[in-house]
Amino acid sequence: MEKRKVWRIANGLVALAALAFSIFSFCNNQLKTGIAYALLTVTCSINYILSKKIENNKE
């Protein structure tokens, strides 16, 4: 498997895990932790989308 594809899959998995932790943190009234995980989710999602666009342009 290509390095780029593995990186994209890893970004997607980290984004999903961070989203789950963010929701869990907000449910437990841990606002700062929830915001940190939400920012991680946004960062990984943007990275995932950009890597997908780069891969599509490469083909």
C-alpha positions in Angstrom: 0.0 0.0 0.0 1.2 3.5 -0.8 2.5 5.7 1.9 0.1 8.5 1.0 -2.9 6.1 1.2 -1.8 4.8 4.6 -1.4 8.4 5.9 -4.9 9.3 4.7 -6.4 6.3 6.4 -4.6 7.1 9.6 -5.8 10.7 9.4 -9.4 9.5 9.0 -9.1 7.1 12.0 -7.5 9.8 14.2 -10.3 12.2 13.2 -13.0 9.7 14.2 -11.3 8.9 17.5 -10.9 12.5 18.3 -14.5 13.2 17.5 -15.6 10.4 19.8 -13.4 11.7 22.7 -14.7 15.2 22.0 -18.3 14.2 22.3 -17.5 12.1 25.5 -15.7 15.1 27.0 -18.5 17.5 26.3 -21.0 15.0 27.8 -18.8 14.9 31.0 -18.6 18.7 31.2 -14.9 18.8 30.4 -15.1 21.9 28.2 -11.3 22.5 27.6 -10.6 18.8 26.8 -13.7 18.7 24.5 -12.5 21.8 22.6 -9.0 20.4 22.3 -10.3 17.2 20.8 -12.7 19.1 18.5 -9.7 21.1 17.2 -7.8 17.9 16.6 -10.8 16.5 14.7 -11.0 19.6 12.5 -7.2 19.5 11.8 -7.2 15.8 10.9 -10.4 16.2 8.7 -8.8 19.1 6.8 -5.6 17.0 6.3 -7.7 14.0 5.2 -9.6 16.1 2.6 -6.5 17.8 1.3 -4.7 14.5 0.9 -7.7 13.1 -0.9 -7.7 16.0 -3.3 -3.9 15.7 -3.9 -4.4 12.0 -4.7 -7.2 12.7 -7.1 -5.2 15.4 -8.9 -2.2 13.0 -9.2 -4.2 10.4 -11.1 
